[in-house]
Amino acid sequence: MENKTLAIALTVATILLCGIPGLMSLCISVLVVVDGPFPDRPESEWLLGFILLCSGIFFIAIPVVVGILSLRRKTAEKTRLPQNEPIPPPN
């Protein structure tokens, strides 16, 4: 991104909208899994814990990817030579 302020605002927005709910989902899934196995527990509760665990990891990964992609430096594109210019002779 060209504008650093926009990149920072986008990263903060994804942290608030995806990162925090992802952490909450991860905490709830850990509570469901750590609660322990009981013979009378329905299978749907284990499935809920697994779904919450996967969605929590996914929602935590979104702000990380957005932050890396929007705040990285793009110096490699500026130092490349254009394709139509001849290569300078060695010194």
N, C-alpha and C positions, 0 to 999 in steps of 0.2 A: 504494500500500500504506500502511496505517496505521502499521505498526511498522517503523521504520528499521532496526533490528537484523536483522529477517527479510529486508528488502530487500537489505541488504549481504551477508548470508550466502548468499542466493540468487544474487546477482551473482558472488560469489567461487566458488560451486559451479559455475556455468556457465562461468566462466573456466577452472577446473581440468578440467572434464569435456568442454568443447567448444572452448574457445579454444586450449589447448595442443595437443590433437590436430589442430586445424585448421591451426595453424602448422607442425606436423610434416608434414602432408599437403601444404601449400603448398611447403615446402622440398624434399620428395621430387619433387613435380611439376616444380619448377624444375630440379632435377638431371636429370630425364628429358628435358626440353625442351632444356636447354643442352648436353646431351651431344653434340648435333650430328646432322645427317642422314647416315645411312649407307644405301647401296643395299640391303644385306642385312638391314636392320632390319625386323622384322615390323610390320605395321600395328597389331597389338594393343598394342604398346608405346606408340605415339603415343596410342592410345585410352586407355590406362591413365594417361598423363600428363595428358590432358585431363580425365578423370574425377576424378583427384586434385586438379587445379587448381580445378575447380568445387566439389568437396566441401570443399576447404580454405577457399574464400571463404565458402561457406555456413556452415561451422562457426565461422568467425571472426565472422560477422555475428550469430550467436545471442547471445553475451554482450553485444554492443553494444546490441542491441534490448532485452534483458532489463534491462540497467543503466539505459537511458534510461527505459523504462516504469516501473521500480520505484522509481527515485530522483528522479523529477521532483516538483516541488511542485504541489499542487493547490489553488491560491488562487482560481482563477476560479470554482469551484463555491461557495465560501463567500460571495463578494461579490454573487452574483446574487439578485435579489428573487424572492420566491415569486410564483406565478402568480395567486393569489387576492387579493393585497393591491392596493389602489389606488395609483396612482403619485402621489407627493407633489407638491404644487404648486411651481412655481419660485419662488425668492426674489427 
